[in-house]
């Protein structure tokens, strides 16, 4: 559940033009050591948070979320459309 919550907040903030803040919030919500990925594709922000396997359950836990960019969302101060680059 924490991976899904972290992924949702990651893309929500990225869609508003705050990808770095989204990464920071996701890092606080995700389990310790989780891998946080944000991909901008066209007008979408796609986030995935993956946690290492637990000792008792040898499976990776992950959460994924997608959000459509809000109109006018820009990278922090760069003036470029969010998702306009890699």
PDB file of N, CA, C and O in Angstrom, chain B, residues numbered from 101:
ATOM      1  N   UNK B 101       0.821  -1.187   0.000  1.00  0.00           N
ATOM      2  CA  UNK B 101       0.000   0.000   0.000  1.00  0.00           C
ATOM      3  C   UNK B 101       0.869   1.256   0.000  1.00  0.00           C
ATOM      4  O   UNK B 101       0.530   2.240  -0.657  1.00  0.00           O
ATOM      5  N   UNK B 102       1.970   1.232   0.721  1.00  0.00           N
ATOM      6  CA  UNK B 102       2.834   2.410   0.765  1.00  0.00           C
ATOM      7  C   UNK B 102       3.457   2.704  -0.586  1.00  0.00           C
ATOM      8  O   UNK B 102       3.669   3.869  -0.924  1.00  0.00           O
ATOM      9  N   UNK B 103       3.754   1.680  -1.364  1.00  0.00           N
ATOM     10  CA  UNK B 103       4.313   1.892  -2.703  1.00  0.00           C
ATOM     11  C   UNK B 103       3.288   2.583  -3.601  1.00  0.00           C
ATOM     12  O   UNK B 103       3.635   3.488  -4.360  1.00  0.00           O
ATOM     13  N   UNK B 104       2.048   2.166  -3.515  1.00  0.00           N
ATOM     14  CA  UNK B 104       0.990   2.772  -4.326  1.00  0.00           C
ATOM     15  C   UNK B 104       0.761   4.221  -3.920  1.00  0.00           C
ATOM     16  O   UNK B 104       0.618   5.092  -4.778  1.00  0.00           O
ATOM     17  N   UNK B 105       0.725   4.481  -2.623  1.00  0.00           N
ATOM     18  CA  UNK B 105       0.561   5.861  -2.139  1.00  0.00           C
ATOM     19  C   UNK B 105       1.704   6.745  -2.629  1.00  0.00           C
ATOM     20  O   UNK B 105       1.481   7.872  -3.071  1.00  0.00           O
ATOM     21  N   UNK B 106       2.921   6.231  -2.548  1.00  0.00           N
ATOM     22  CA  UNK B 106       4.090   7.003  -2.976  1.00  0.00           C
ATOM     23  C   UNK B 106       4.044   7.277  -4.479  1.00  0.00           C
ATOM     24  O   UNK B 106       4.347   8.388  -4.913  1.00  0.00           O
ATOM     25  N   UNK B 107       3.667   6.276  -5.275  1.00  0.00           N
ATOM     26  CA  UNK B 107       3.577   6.454  -6.724  1.00  0.00           C
ATOM     27  C   UNK B 107       2.503   7.479  -7.082  1.00  0.00           C
ATOM     28  O   UNK B 107       2.696   8.300  -7.978  1.00  0.00           O
ATOM     29  N   UNK B 108       1.387   7.428  -6.388  1.00  0.00           N
ATOM     30  CA  UNK B 108       0.295   8.360  -6.655  1.00  0.00           C
ATOM     31  C   UNK B 108       0.727   9.809  -6.373  1.00  0.00           C
ATOM     32  O   UNK B 108       0.462  10.703  -7.176  1.00  0.00           O
ATOM     33  N   UNK B 109       1.379  10.033  -5.253  1.00  0.00           N
ATOM     34  CA  UNK B 109       1.830  11.386  -4.928  1.00  0.00           C
ATOM     35  C   UNK B 109       2.928  11.856  -5.881  1.00  0.00           C
ATOM     36  O   UNK B 109       2.987  13.035  -6.233  1.00  0.00           O
ATOM     37  N   UNK B 110       3.787  10.943  -6.293  1.00  0.00           N
ATOM     38  CA  UNK B 110       4.846  11.260  -7.241  1.00  0.00           C
ATOM     39  C   UNK B 110       4.265  11.823  -8.528  1.00  0.00           C
ATOM     40  O   UNK B 110       4.682  12.890  -8.978  1.00  0.00           O
ATOM     41  N   UNK B 111       3.306  11.118  -9.129  1.00  0.00           N
ATOM     42  CA  UNK B 111       2.760  11.582 -10.405  1.00  0.00           C
ATOM     43  C   UNK B 111       1.829  12.776 -10.237  1.00  0.00           C
ATOM     44  O   UNK B 111       1.738  13.622 -11.126  1.00  0.00           O
ATOM     45  N   UNK B 112       1.141  12.850  -9.108  1.00  0.00           N
ATOM     46  CA  UNK B 112       0.253  13.992  -8.870  1.00  0.00           C
ATOM     47  C   UNK B 112       1.047  15.292  -8.858  1.00  0.00           C
ATOM     48  O   UNK B 112       0.657  16.272  -9.493  1.00  0.00           O
ATOM     49  N   UNK B 113       2.159  15.293  -8.134  1.00  0.00           N
ATOM     50  CA  UNK B 113       2.984  16.502  -8.068  1.00  0.00           C
ATOM     51  C   UNK B 113       3.717  16.750  -9.375  1.00  0.00           C
ATOM     52  O   UNK B 113       3.871  17.901  -9.783  1.00  0.00           O
ATOM     53  N   UNK B 114       4.173  15.696 -10.042  1.00  0.00           N
ATOM     54  CA  UNK B 114       4.837  15.871 -11.340  1.00  0.00           C
ATOM     55  C   UNK B 114       3.869  16.479 -12.345  1.00  0.00           C
ATOM     56  O   UNK B 114       4.257  17.339 -13.136  1.00  0.00           O
ATOM     57  N   UNK B 115       2.614  16.042 -12.323  1.00  0.00           N
ATOM     58  CA  UNK B 115       1.616  16.564 -13.253  1.00  0.00           C
ATOM     59  C   UNK B 115       1.328  18.043 -13.004  1.00  0.00           C
ATOM     60  O   UNK B 115       0.878  18.752 -13.905  1.00  0.00           O
ATOM     61  N   UNK B 116       1.584  18.499 -11.798  1.00  0.00           N
ATOM     62  CA  UNK B 116       1.398  19.910 -11.460  1.00  0.00           C
ATOM     63  C   UNK B 116       2.640  20.738 -11.782  1.00  0.00           C
ATOM     64  O   UNK B 116       2.630  21.957 -11.616  1.00  0.00           O
ATOM     65  N   UNK B 117       3.712  20.082 -12.245  1.00  0.00           N
ATOM     66  CA  UNK B 117       4.933  20.793 -12.587  1.00  0.00           C
ATOM     67  C   UNK B 117       5.961  20.787 -11.480  1.00  0.00           C
ATOM     68  O   UNK B 117       6.878  21.608 -11.484  1.00  0.00           O
ATOM     69  N   UNK B 118       5.823  19.858 -10.512  1.00  0.00           N
ATOM     70  CA  UNK B 118       6.742  19.788  -9.377  1.00  0.00           C
ATOM     71  C   UNK B 118       7.347  18.385  -9.243  1.00  0.00           C
ATOM     72  O   UNK B 118       7.136  17.717  -8.231  1.00  0.00           O
ATOM     73  N   UNK B 119       8.099  17.936 -10.255  1.00  0.00           N
ATOM     74  CA  UNK B 119       8.618  16.564 -10.200  1.00  0.00           C
ATOM     75  C   UNK B 119       9.613  16.319  -9.058  1.00  0.00           C
ATOM     76  O   UNK B 119       9.621  15.234  -8.477  1.00  0.00           O
ATOM     77  N   UNK B 120      10.434  17.292  -8.736  1.00  0.00           N
ATOM     78  CA  UNK B 120      11.403  17.090  -7.650  1.00  0.00           C
ATOM     79  C   UNK B 120      10.702  17.003  -6.300  1.00  0.00           C
ATOM     80  O   UNK B 120      11.085  16.203  -5.448  1.00  0.00           O
ATOM     81  N   UNK B 121       9.694  17.814  -6.111  1.00  0.00           N
ATOM     82  CA  UNK B 121       8.911  17.729  -4.876  1.00  0.00           C
ATOM     83  C   UNK B 121       8.195  16.379  -4.825  1.00  0.00           C
ATOM     84  O   UNK B 121       8.082  15.770  -3.762  1.00  0.00           O
ATOM     85  N   UNK B 122       7.713  15.918  -5.981  1.00  0.00           N
ATOM     86  CA  UNK B 122       7.074  14.604  -6.041  1.00  0.00           C
ATOM     87  C   UNK B 122       8.020  13.496  -5.635  1.00  0.00           C
ATOM     88  O   UNK B 122       7.631  12.579  -4.913  1.00  0.00           O
ATOM     89  N   UNK B 123       9.257  13.573  -6.093  1.00  0.00           N
ATOM     90  CA  UNK B 123      10.255  12.554  -5.712  1.00  0.00           C
ATOM     91  C   UNK B 123      10.523  12.588  -4.209  1.00  0.00           C
ATOM     92  O   UNK B 123      10.656  11.543  -3.572  1.00  0.00           O
ATOM     93  N   UNK B 124      10.603  13.799  -3.646  1.00  0.00           N
ATOM     94  CA  UNK B 124      10.869  13.932  -2.211  1.00  0.00           C
ATOM     95  C   UNK B 124       9.718  13.365  -1.379  1.00  0.00           C
ATOM     96  O   UNK B 124       9.946  12.657  -0.398  1.00  0.00           O
ATOM     97  N   UNK B 125       8.492  13.676  -1.769  1.00  0.00           N
ATOM     98  CA  UNK B 125       7.326  13.162  -1.043  1.00  0.00           C
ATOM     99  C   UNK B 125       7.247  11.647  -1.185  1.00  0.00           C
ATOM    100  O   UNK B 125       6.988  10.946  -0.207  1.00  0.00           O
ATOM    101  N   UNK B 126       7.468  11.140  -2.391  1.00  0.00           N
ATOM    102  CA  UNK B 126       7.434   9.691  -2.615  1.00  0.00           C
ATOM    103  C   UNK B 126       8.480   8.984  -1.764  1.00  0.00           C
ATOM    104  O   UNK B 126       8.216   7.909  -1.225  1.00  0.00           O
ATOM    105  N   UNK B 127       9.652   9.571  -1.639  1.00  0.00           N
ATOM    106  CA  UNK B 127      10.718   8.962  -0.833  1.00  0.00           C
ATOM    107  C   UNK B 127      10.309   8.878   0.640  1.00  0.00           C
ATOM    108  O   UNK B 127      10.665   7.921   1.327  1.00  0.00           O
ATOM    109  N   UNK B 128       9.571   9.867   1.122  1.00  0.00           N
ATOM    110  CA  UNK B 128       9.104   9.837   2.512  1.00  0.00           C
ATOM    111  C   UNK B 128       7.994   8.801   2.717  1.00  0.00           C
ATOM    112  O   UNK B 128       7.919   8.181   3.778  1.00  0.00           O
ATOM    113  N   UNK B 129       7.141   8.611   1.722  1.00  0.00           N
ATOM    114  CA  UNK B 129       6.017   7.688   1.852  1.00  0.00           C
ATOM    115  C   UNK B 129       6.396   6.232   1.599  1.00  0.00           C
ATOM    116  O   UNK B 129       5.808   5.322   2.183  1.00  0.00           O
ATOM    117  N   UNK B 130       7.371   6.018   0.732  1.00  0.00           N
ATOM    118  CA  UNK B 130       7.752   4.655   0.325  1.00  0.00           C
ATOM    119  C   UNK B 130       8.518   3.943   1.438  1.00  0.00           C
ATOM    120  O   UNK B 130       9.094   4.591   2.312  1.00  0.00           O
ATOM    121  N   UNK B 131       8.524   2.617   1.406  1.00  0.00           N
ATOM    122  CA  UNK B 131       9.351   1.864   2.353  1.00  0.00           C
ATOM    123  C   UNK B 131      10.833   2.219   2.164  1.00  0.00           C
ATOM    124  O   UNK B 131      11.248   2.609   1.073  1.00  0.00           O
ATOM    125  N   UNK B 132      11.607   2.086   3.209  1.00  0.00           N
ATOM    126  CA  UNK B 132      13.041   2.389   3.147  1.00  0.00           C
ATOM    127  C   UNK B 132      13.707   1.578   2.040  1.00  0.00           C
ATOM    128  O   UNK B 132      13.471   0.378   1.907  1.00  0.00           O
ATOM    129  N   UNK B 133      14.537   2.246   1.253  1.00  0.00           N
ATOM    130  CA  UNK B 133      15.280   1.584   0.194  1.00  0.00           C
ATOM    131  C   UNK B 133      14.502   1.340  -1.087  1.00  0.00           C
ATOM    132  O   UNK B 133      15.012   0.691  -2.000  1.00  0.00           O
ATOM    133  N   UNK B 134      13.290   1.841  -1.172  1.00  0.00           N
ATOM    134  CA  UNK B 134      12.474   1.625  -2.373  1.00  0.00           C
ATOM    135  C   UNK B 134      13.069   2.364  -3.566  1.00  0.00           C
ATOM    136  O   UNK B 134      13.704   3.408  -3.415  1.00  0.00           O
ATOM    137  N   UNK B 135      12.853   1.807  -4.753  1.00  0.00           N
ATOM    138  CA  UNK B 135      13.294   2.436  -6.002  1.00  0.00           C
ATOM    139  C   UNK B 135      12.128   3.276  -6.525  1.00  0.00           C
ATOM    140  O   UNK B 135      11.005   2.786  -6.646  1.00  0.00           O
ATOM    141  N   UNK B 136      12.402   4.533  -6.829  1.00  0.00           N
ATOM    142  CA  UNK B 136      11.372   5.464  -7.280  1.00  0.00           C
ATOM    143  C   UNK B 136      11.709   5.897  -8.698  1.00  0.00           C
ATOM    144  O   UNK B 136      12.794   6.417  -8.959  1.00  0.00           O
ATOM    145  N   UNK B 137      10.761   5.676  -9.618  1.00  0.00           N
ATOM    146  CA  UNK B 137      10.973   6.034 -11.020  1.00  0.00           C
ATOM    147  C   UNK B 137       9.846   6.930 -11.505  1.00  0.00           C
ATOM    148  O   UNK B 137       8.673   6.689 -11.219  1.00  0.00           O
ATOM    149  N   UNK B 138      10.221   7.970 -12.246  1.00  0.00           N
ATOM    150  CA  UNK B 138       9.257   8.866 -12.865  1.00  0.00           C
ATOM    151  C   UNK B 138       9.610   8.992 -14.333  1.00  0.00           C
ATOM    152  O   UNK B 138      10.742   9.327 -14.681  1.00  0.00           O
ATOM    153  N   UNK B 139       8.641   8.723 -15.193  1.00  0.00           N
ATOM    154  CA  UNK B 139       8.831   8.835 -16.638  1.00  0.00           C
ATOM    155  C   UNK B 139       7.788   9.798 -17.170  1.00  0.00           C
ATOM    156  O   UNK B 139       6.602   9.678 -16.863  1.00  0.00           O
ATOM    157  N   UNK B 140       8.236  10.753 -17.970  1.00  0.00           N
ATOM    158  CA  UNK B 140       7.327  11.683 -18.621  1.00  0.00           C
ATOM    159  C   UNK B 140       7.187  11.211 -20.061  1.00  0.00           C
ATOM    160  O   UNK B 140       8.178  11.121 -20.785  1.00  0.00           O
ATOM    161  N   UNK B 141       5.961  10.910 -20.479  1.00  0.00           N
ATOM    162  CA  UNK B 141       5.720  10.421 -21.839  1.00  0.00           C
ATOM    163  C   UNK B 141       4.547  11.211 -22.416  1.00  0.00           C
ATOM    164  O   UNK B 141       3.401  11.041 -21.998  1.00  0.00           O
ATOM    165  N   UNK B 142       4.851  12.071 -23.377  1.00  0.00           N
ATOM    166  CA  UNK B 142       3.797  12.906 -23.951  1.00  0.00           C
ATOM    167  C   UNK B 142       3.188  13.794 -22.885  1.00  0.00           C
ATOM    168  O   UNK B 142       3.887  14.583 -22.251  1.00  0.00           O
ATOM    169  N   UNK B 143       1.886  13.666 -22.689  1.00  0.00           N
ATOM    170  CA  UNK B 143       1.217  14.484 -21.683  1.00  0.00           C
ATOM    171  C   UNK B 143       0.908  13.694 -20.414  1.00  0.00           C
ATOM    172  O   UNK B 143      -0.010  14.038 -19.669  1.00  0.00           O
ATOM    173  N   UNK B 144       1.682  12.626 -20.172  1.00  0.00           N
ATOM    174  CA  UNK B 144       1.470  11.794 -18.997  1.00  0.00           C
ATOM    175  C   UNK B 144       2.706  11.731 -18.117  1.00  0.00           C
ATOM    176  O   UNK B 144       3.839  11.749 -18.598  1.00  0.00           O
ATOM    177  N   UNK B 145       2.461  11.656 -16.822  1.00  0.00           N
ATOM    178  CA  UNK B 145       3.502  11.365 -15.837  1.00  0.00           C
ATOM    179  C   UNK B 145       3.233   9.947 -15.348  1.00  0.00           C
ATOM    180  O   UNK B 145       2.128   9.637 -14.903  1.00  0.00           O
ATOM    181  N   UNK B 146       4.240   9.092 -15.431  1.00  0.00           N
ATOM    182  CA  UNK B 146       4.099   7.691 -15.031  1.00  0.00           C
ATOM    183  C   UNK B 146       5.098   7.431 -13.912  1.00  0.00           C
ATOM    184  O   UNK B 146       6.300   7.638 -14.078  1.00  0.00           O
ATOM    185  N   UNK B 147       4.592   6.979 -12.778  1.00  0.00           N
ATOM    186  CA  UNK B 147       5.459   6.723 -11.631  1.00  0.00           C
ATOM    187  C   UNK B 147       5.363   5.285 -11.177  1.00  0.00           C
ATOM    188  O   UNK B 147       4.293   4.676 -11.199  1.00  0.00           O
ATOM    189  N   UNK B 148       6.497   4.753 -10.766  1.00  0.00           N
ATOM    190  CA  UNK B 148       6.523   3.405 -10.220  1.00  0.00           C
ATOM    191  C   UNK B 148       7.451   3.385  -9.017  1.00  0.00           C
ATOM    192  O   UNK B 148       8.566   3.904  -9.067  1.00  0.00           O
ATOM    193  N   UNK B 149       6.981   2.785  -7.945  1.00  0.00           N
ATOM    194  CA  UNK B 149       7.758   2.653  -6.712  1.00  0.00           C
ATOM    195  C   UNK B 149       7.841   1.165  -6.397  1.00  0.00           C
ATOM    196  O   UNK B 149       6.820   0.488  -6.276  1.00  0.00           O
ATOM    197  N   UNK B 150       9.069   0.664  -6.265  1.00  0.00           N
ATOM    198  CA  UNK B 150       9.294  -0.765  -6.023  1.00  0.00           C
ATOM    199  C   UNK B 150      10.138  -0.945  -4.778  1.00  0.00           C
ATOM    200  O   UNK B 150      11.198  -0.336  -4.634  1.00  0.00           O
ATOM    201  N   UNK B 151       9.653  -1.791  -3.879  1.00  0.00           N
ATOM    202  CA  UNK B 151      10.373  -2.084  -2.634  1.00  0.00           C
ATOM    203  C   UNK B 151      11.017  -3.459  -2.731  1.00  0.00           C
ATOM    204  O   UNK B 151      10.513  -4.345  -3.421  1.00  0.00           O
ATOM    205  N   UNK B 152      12.117  -3.624  -2.044  1.00  0.00           N
ATOM    206  CA  UNK B 152      12.827  -4.904  -2.018  1.00  0.00           C
ATOM    207  C   UNK B 152      11.952  -5.962  -1.348  1.00  0.00           C
ATOM    208  O   UNK B 152      11.064  -5.634  -0.562  1.00  0.00           O
ATOM    209  N   UNK B 153      12.204  -7.217  -1.662  1.00  0.00           N
ATOM    210  CA  UNK B 153      11.409  -8.289  -1.050  1.00  0.00           C
ATOM    211  C   UNK B 153      11.580  -8.333   0.468  1.00  0.00           C
ATOM    212  O   UNK B 153      12.635  -7.999   1.008  1.00  0.00           O
ATOM    213  N   UNK B 154      10.522  -8.750   1.125  1.00  0.00           N
ATOM    214  CA  UNK B 154      10.594  -8.976   2.569  1.00  0.00           C
ATOM    215  C   UNK B 154      11.170 -10.359   2.816  1.00  0.00           C
ATOM    216  O   UNK B 154      11.101 -11.230   1.948  1.00  0.00           O
ATOM    217  N   UNK B 155      11.737 -10.562   3.994  1.00  0.00           N
ATOM    218  CA  UNK B 155      12.334 -11.863   4.281  1.00  0.00           C
ATOM    219  C   UNK B 155      11.314 -12.994   4.204  1.00  0.00           C
ATOM    220  O   UNK B 155      11.626 -14.080   3.717  1.00  0.00           O
ATOM    221  N   UNK B 156      10.107 -12.745   4.678  1.00  0.00           N
ATOM    222  CA  UNK B 156       9.106 -13.803   4.700  1.00  0.00           C
ATOM    223  C   UNK B 156       8.377 -13.969   3.370  1.00  0.00           C
ATOM    224  O   UNK B 156       7.815 -15.029   3.094  1.00  0.00           O
ATOM    225  N   UNK B 157       8.388 -12.933   2.555  1.00  0.00           N
ATOM    226  CA  UNK B 157       7.730 -12.988   1.249  1.00  0.00           C
ATOM    227  C   UNK B 157       8.743 -12.640   0.162  1.00  0.00           C
ATOM    228  O   UNK B 157       9.063 -11.463  -0.005  1.00  0.00           O
ATOM    229  N   UNK B 158       9.251 -13.600  -0.570  1.00  0.00           N
ATOM    230  CA  UNK B 158      10.277 -13.316  -1.576  1.00  0.00           C
ATOM    231  C   UNK B 158       9.702 -12.737  -2.873  1.00  0.00           C
ATOM    232  O   UNK B 158       9.990 -13.232  -3.962  1.00  0.00           O
ATOM    233  N   UNK B 159       8.897 -11.696  -2.747  1.00  0.00           N
ATOM    234  CA  UNK B 159       8.339 -11.019  -3.919  1.00  0.00           C
ATOM    235  C   UNK B 159       8.603  -9.523  -3.786  1.00  0.00           C
ATOM    236  O   UNK B 159       8.656  -8.984  -2.681  1.00  0.00           O
ATOM    237  N   UNK B 160       8.767  -8.868  -4.924  1.00  0.00           N
ATOM    238  CA  UNK B 160       8.927  -7.417  -4.927  1.00  0.00           C
ATOM    239  C   UNK B 160       7.556  -6.778  -4.805  1.00  0.00           C
ATOM    240  O   UNK B 160       6.600  -7.210  -5.449  1.00  0.00           O
ATOM    241  N   UNK B 161       7.467  -5.762  -3.988  1.00  0.00           N
ATOM    242  CA  UNK B 161       6.225  -5.017  -3.838  1.00  0.00           C
ATOM    243  C   UNK B 161       6.350  -3.752  -4.666  1.00  0.00           C
ATOM    244  O   UNK B 161       7.394  -3.099  -4.643  1.00  0.00           O
ATOM    245  N   UNK B 162       5.298  -3.393  -5.400  1.00  0.00           N
ATOM    246  CA  UNK B 162       5.387  -2.199  -6.218  1.00  0.00           C
ATOM    247  C   UNK B 162       4.030  -1.525  -6.335  1.00  0.00           C
ATOM    248  O   UNK B 162       2.982  -2.135  -6.121  1.00  0.00           O
ATOM    249  N   UNK B 163       4.085  -0.264  -6.676  1.00  0.00           N
ATOM    250  CA  UNK B 163       2.891   0.514  -6.948  1.00  0.00           C
ATOM    251  C   UNK B 163       3.151   1.345  -8.182  1.00  0.00           C
ATOM    252  O   UNK B 163       4.272   1.802  -8.403  1.00  0.00           O
ATOM    253  N   UNK B 164       2.121   1.544  -8.988  1.00  0.00           N
ATOM    254  CA  UNK B 164       2.270   2.287 -10.238  1.00  0.00           C
ATOM    255  C   UNK B 164       1.092   3.239 -10.358  1.00  0.00           C
ATOM    256  O   UNK B 164      -0.034   2.898  -9.995  1.00  0.00           O
ATOM    257  N   UNK B 165       1.357   4.433 -10.869  1.00  0.00           N
ATOM    258  CA  UNK B 165       0.300   5.423 -11.061  1.00  0.00           C
ATOM    259  C   UNK B 165       0.600   6.242 -12.307  1.00  0.00           C
ATOM    260  O   UNK B 165       1.755   6.406 -12.700  1.00  0.00           O
ATOM    261  N   UNK B 166      -0.462   6.751 -12.920  1.00  0.00           N
ATOM    262  CA  UNK B 166      -0.344   7.583 -14.113  1.00  0.00           C
ATOM    263  C   UNK B 166      -1.228   8.805 -13.913  1.00  0.00           C
ATOM    264  O   UNK B 166      -2.339   8.694 -13.396  1.00  0.00           O
ATOM    265  N   UNK B 167      -0.738   9.962 -14.320  1.00  0.00           N
ATOM    266  CA  UNK B 167      -1.524  11.197 -14.256  1.00  0.00           C
ATOM    267  C   UNK B 167      -1.299  11.989 -15.532  1.00  0.00           C
ATOM    268  O   UNK B 167      -0.206  11.978 -16.099  1.00  0.00           O
ATOM    269  N   UNK B 168      -2.331  12.668 -15.974  1.00  0.00           N
ATOM    270  CA  UNK B 168      -2.228  13.547 -17.140  1.00  0.00           C
ATOM    271  C   UNK B 168      -1.717  14.900 -16.653  1.00  0.00           C
ATOM    272  O   UNK B 168      -2.163  15.409 -15.624  1.00  0.00           O
ATOM    273  N   UNK B 169      -0.775  15.477 -17.405  1.00  0.00           N
ATOM    274  CA  UNK B 169      -0.209  16.761 -17.015  1.00  0.00           C
ATOM    275  C   UNK B 169      -1.273  17.844 -17.016  1.00  0.00           C
ATOM    276  O   UNK B 169      -2.146  17.876 -17.883  1.00  0.00           O
ATOM    277  N   UNK B 170      -1.190  18.716 -16.047  1.00  0.00           N
ATOM    278  CA  UNK B 170      -2.116  19.837 -15.985  1.00  0.00           C
ATOM    279  C   UNK B 170      -1.718  20.885 -17.016  1.00  0.00           C
ATOM    280  O   UNK B 170      -0.533  21.045 -17.308  1.00  0.00           O
ATOM    281  N   UNK B 171      -2.698  21.604 -17.574  1.00  0.00           N
ATOM    282  CA  UNK B 171      -2.382  22.649 -18.550  1.00  0.00           C
ATOM    283  C   UNK B 171      -1.413  23.665 -17.960  1.00  0.00           C
ATOM    284  O   UNK B 171      -1.601  24.137 -16.839  1.00  0.00           O
ATOM    285  N   UNK B 172      -0.385  23.994 -18.716  1.00  0.00           N
ATOM    286  CA  UNK B 172       0.587  24.988 -18.281  1.00  0.00           C
ATOM    287  C   UNK B 172       1.638  24.492 -17.310  1.00  0.00           C
ATOM    288  O   UNK B 172       2.449  25.289 -16.838  1.00  0.00           O
ATOM    289  N   UNK B 173       1.657  23.204 -16.993  1.00  0.00           N
ATOM    290  CA  UNK B 173       2.666  22.677 -16.077  1.00  0.00           C
ATOM    291  C   UNK B 173       4.042  22.835 -16.710  1.00  0.00           C
ATOM    292  O   UNK B 173       4.258  22.444 -17.858  1.00  0.00           O
ATOM    293  N   UNK B 174       4.966  23.409 -15.954  1.00  0.00           N
ATOM    294  CA  UNK B 174       6.330  23.617 -16.443  1.00  0.00           C
ATOM    295  C   UNK B 174       7.321  23.102 -15.433  1.00  0.00           C
ATOM    296  O   UNK B 174       7.013  22.977 -14.247  1.00  0.00           O
ATOM    297  N   UNK B 175       8.518  22.803 -15.909  1.00  0.00           N
ATOM    298  CA  UNK B 175       9.603  22.413 -15.016  1.00  0.00           C
ATOM    299  C   UNK B 175       9.983  23.604 -14.164  1.00  0.00           C
ATOM    300  O   UNK B 175       9.881  24.748 -14.608  1.00  0.00           O
ATOM    301  N   UNK B 176      10.420  23.345 -12.948  1.00  0.00           N
ATOM    302  CA  UNK B 176      10.777  24.404 -12.020  1.00  0.00           C
ATOM    303  C   UNK B 176      11.697  25.439 -12.600  1.00  0.00           C
ATOM    304  O   UNK B 176      12.906  25.224 -12.684  1.00  0.00           O
ATOM    305  N   UNK B 177      11.140  26.566 -13.002  1.00  0.00           N
ATOM    306  CA  UNK B 177      11.919  27.699 -13.471  1.00  0.00           C
ATOM    307  C   UNK B 177      12.491  27.580 -14.866  1.00  0.00           C
ATOM    308  O   UNK B 177      12.974  28.572 -15.410  1.00  0.00           O
ATOM    309  N   UNK B 178      12.454  26.407 -15.460  1.00  0.00           N
ATOM    310  CA  UNK B 178      13.078  26.241 -16.767  1.00  0.00           C
ATOM    311  C   UNK B 178      12.208  26.793 -17.899  1.00  0.00           C
ATOM    312  O   UNK B 178      12.716  27.119 -18.972  1.00  0.00           O
ATOM    313  N   UNK B 179      10.912  26.896 -17.660  1.00  0.00           N
ATOM    314  CA  UNK B 179      10.021  27.397 -18.686  1.00  0.00           C
ATOM    315  C   UNK B 179       9.743  26.421 -19.803  1.00  0.00           C
ATOM    316  O   UNK B 179       9.126  26.787 -20.803  1.00  0.00           O
ATOM    317  N   UNK B 180      10.188  25.176 -19.653  1.00  0.00           N
ATOM    318  CA  UNK B 180       9.937  24.162 -20.667  1.00  0.00           C
ATOM    319  C   UNK B 180       8.731  23.340 -20.248  1.00  0.00           C
ATOM    320  O   UNK B 180       8.526  23.101 -19.057  1.00  0.00           O
ATOM    321  N   UNK B 181       7.930  22.904 -21.212  1.00  0.00           N
ATOM    322  CA  UNK B 181       6.801  22.058 -20.835  1.00  0.00           C
ATOM    323  C   UNK B 181       7.278  20.816 -20.105  1.00  0.00           C
ATOM    324  O   UNK B 181       8.263  20.196 -20.504  1.00  0.00           O
ATOM    325  N   UNK B 182       6.586  20.453 -19.041  1.00  0.00           N
ATOM    326  CA  UNK B 182       6.904  19.256 -18.299  1.00  0.00           C
ATOM    327  C   UNK B 182       6.719  18.062 -19.223  1.00  0.00           C
ATOM    328  O   UNK B 182       5.682  17.941 -19.875  1.00  0.00           O
ATOM    329  N   UNK B 183       7.693  17.194 -19.286  1.00  0.00           N
ATOM    330  CA  UNK B 183       7.621  16.041 -20.169  1.00  0.00           C
ATOM    331  C   UNK B 183       8.158  16.345 -21.562  1.00  0.00           C
ATOM    332  O   UNK B 183       8.107  15.491 -22.447  1.00  0.00           O
ATOM    333  N   UNK B 184       8.669  17.550 -21.760  1.00  0.00           N
ATOM    334  CA  UNK B 184       9.197  17.904 -23.051  1.00  0.00           C
ATOM    335  C   UNK B 184      10.550  17.311 -23.332  1.00  0.00           C
ATOM    336  O   UNK B 184      11.044  17.412 -24.455  1.00  0.00           O
ATOM    337  N   UNK B 185      11.162  16.698 -22.350  1.00  0.00           N
ATOM    338  CA  UNK B 185      12.489  16.109 -22.544  1.00  0.00           C
ATOM    339  C   UNK B 185      12.600  14.812 -21.801  1.00  0.00           C
ATOM    340  O   UNK B 185      11.631  14.344 -21.203  1.00  0.00           O
ATOM    341  N   UNK B 186      13.811  14.207 -21.833  1.00  0.00           N
ATOM    342  CA  UNK B 186      13.996  12.921 -21.157  1.00  0.00           C
ATOM    343  C   UNK B 186      13.918  13.043 -19.656  1.00  0.00           C
ATOM    344  O   UNK B 186      14.055  12.045 -18.948  1.00  0.00           O
TER     345      UNK B 186
END
